[in-house]
Amino acid sequence: MTDMMALMKQAQAMQKQMQEAQQKLDDTEVTGEAGAGLVSVTLTAKGDARAISIDPSLLNPEEPEIVEDLVMAAHNEARRKAEALQQDIMKEAAGGLQLPPGMASPF
């Protein structure tokens, strides 16, 4: 019976760690930049957009594709950073337990 109680305590501790990790993912932001910093996109570590900044010097109505390309590049950089940070945070929450290759985090 003692083993079962210890297992329950471990499960509760793991659940708390995962909840804390989820909150950390919500609170932590990453920023991707493109065009030497003329465009930036800020995401949470979960990938939710928080901010986009576009330098006014880029706003030429005759060449919108430049801004479109830079926004996509900045977003992609921020997304890569968010994914890497997400893996680190979840790995830490799992006590260093690594997921098998090819298995993505459910978060």
N, C-alpha and C positions, 0 to 999 in steps of 0.2 A: 504494500500500500504506500510505503514511503517513496518508492520509485515513481509511482503514479503522481504523487503530490509534487515531486521534484520536476517531473516532466510538465505538469500543468504550469508550474512557476516559470519554467523555461519558455513555454509557449506564450505566456502572458508577457514576459520580458521581450520576446521577439516581436510580438504584436505592438508593443509600445515603441520599440525601436523603429519599426516600419512606419508607424504613424508619425513619429518625429521626422523620419526621412522624407515622407510625403510633404510635410509642412516645410521642410528645408528646400525641397524641390520647388514648392510654390513661392518661397521667399527669395530664392537665389536667382539673380539675373546674369545673363551673359550678353555681350554685344558683339555683333559682327560689323565690319566696316568694309567699304569698297571705295574705289576712286580716291585713294590717299586720304580717306576719312571724310570725303564730301557727302557720303551716304552712310548712315548707320542704322542698324536694326537691333533692338533690344528685346530679348525673349526671356521667359522664366526658364529654369532648368527643365520644366515639363514641356516647354515648347510653345507656351502661350505668348502672343505678341504683347509687349508693353509699350514700345515706342518706336517710331521711325523718324529719322531726321534727314532732311535733304537740304543741302546748301543751295540757297537761292540762285547762285551763279549757274547751276545746272538746268534751271527751268527755262528751256528754250522750246517754245511751242512747235518749232519746225523739226526738232529732233527728240521726240519723247522716248524713243527706243534707248537712248543713252541712259536716261534715268531708270527706265524699266530694267535694263540689264544690270545696272549698279544696285538697284534694290534687291533683285534676285540674288546677286552675288553676296551682298551683305547678309541677306536672310540665310542663305546656305551656310555661310561661315558661322553665323550665330547658332544655327541648328546643329552643326557638327560639334560646336563647343557645348551646347546643351546636352547632347547625347553622351558625350564623354563625361561631363559632370554628373549626369544622371547615373551612369554606370558606377562612377566612383562613390557617390552618395549611397546607392543601394548596396554596393559591395561592403561599404563600411557598416551599414545597418544590419547586414546579414552576418556580421562578425567575420568578414573575410571569405565567407562561403562564395565560391565562384560558380556561376552557371555553366553548364556544359556548352561546348562550342555550338554555335547555331541557335541557341536558345536565348531569345530576347527577354529582357526584363518586362514584366507585365505592367510597369509603371511608366 
